[in-house]
Amino acid sequence: MSLFDSAPLRSSPEADGKRPLAERLRPERLEDFVGQQHILGPGKPLRMQIERDHLQSLILWGPPGTGKTTLARLIARRTKSEFVPFSAVLSGIKEIKAVMADAERLRRAGLRTLVFVDEIHRFNKAQQDAFLPYVEKGDIILIGATTENPSFEVVAALLSRAKVYALRALSMDEIVTLLERGLETLQLKAPRELMEQIAIYANGDARSAYNILETAAGVAHEGVLDTAAVESVIERKVLLYDKAGEEHFNLVSALHKSIRSSDADAALYWLARMLQGGEDRMYLARRLVRMAVEDIGLADPRALEQAMAAQQAVHFLGIPEGDQALAQIALYLAIAPKSDAAYKALNKAMETVENTTAEPVPMQLRNAPTKAMKEWGYGEGYQHAHQFEDALNHMSCLPENLRGTLFYEPTDRGVEQKIAQRLAEIRSRRGQGPEGPAAPPDIKS
């Protein structure tokens, strides 16, 4: 056994059971590692380096509880390297030099040393520089872990010799997967909805989720983890509802109708109920985009822009920061002027298509790319709008049997009031309406 042999001493089941749950459930195989598929999935860069044993020094940059330490241990195990953990809080240059000297001796004996530096951003410049000659000579593989941007916190010389991998906060489903393993270890039963609540509260941090589960297990009754036990740990009410059942649709309906009714406070309340209940944030974003189109429409054309911006913010920020974007767009939509005129117009057009004969496209609207098509009358009578005053021509664009039909009737609310005025002017000058066409406008000279 070498000075840095990482094989744990055998312990009794009783002693093992007293270790923190997060430590007990630390995976021993790369295949059991949850999350970070963007770098560890099949064919991804870090996965390929590990499997081919073509390691280089790494910086693992990511939020707490995303698996930086676990991943470093798994890399050492998979590549049969000596694992030497370093704490930037407890170690100095003296300790670094002592370990580096031993690592150099091990290299000469044909053994590779993987030095893991937790919170590497806490090392000062001199301490970080102390690793450089040993990294350059290949005496060690350095893996640094940091929650801070390495571009600012790791010295340039060391950064240039290491590959930076950004780890992401775990998704709700990924944390639920880990919590289900925890339930098995603790010999507990609990509904998935409760595990989702813990995952939401943990905010992408697996260690935090494990700690909540382990603490709640201490007050569980007869092997069953219930809502009260979790609430006693996180010190807030847990709102459970079936995201595929009636309550889900009741809450969505309440949110939609509150926004349609311009009740901003009610909209915020129902949105908060769904957020606390663990609703999929992207589902909420999609529903709010729909409301912007269906209930605001052209009364405020910016509503759709704002809704799409909110959707992007939710996708980019995640939980909980993205929740504020959902609140902002819910307030915007509730306060915005309302119109379903465009919604009704499309429905009327669809109904007309369904209940009338599908007439051929009028000849004046057809392209005539060949001489024969021109001879057949394709394009005959077409009036190019830009050749007319205000780009308003006299040409009918509906089939003959629908000439004069009006589908869109704008309201007098918000921007749509101006749209109504403009549309009335257009229709009047083009002679559009049941009474038939008016005299053609003057063509520009």
PyMOL commands that set and color helices and strands:
alter all, ss='L'
color gray80, all
select helices_A, chain A and resi 13-17+21-24+30-32+37-40+45-52+68-78+93-108+120-122+125-129+132-137+150-153+156-159+172-186+192-202+206-217+227-234+246-260+264-276+281-299+302-317+321-335+341-355+363-365+371-375+385-387+389-391+400-402+415-430
alter helices_A, ss='H'
color red, helices_A
select strands_A, chain A and resi 58-61+82-87+113-118+140-146+163-166
alter strands_A, ss='S'
color yellow, strands_A
deselect
rebuild
show_as cartoon
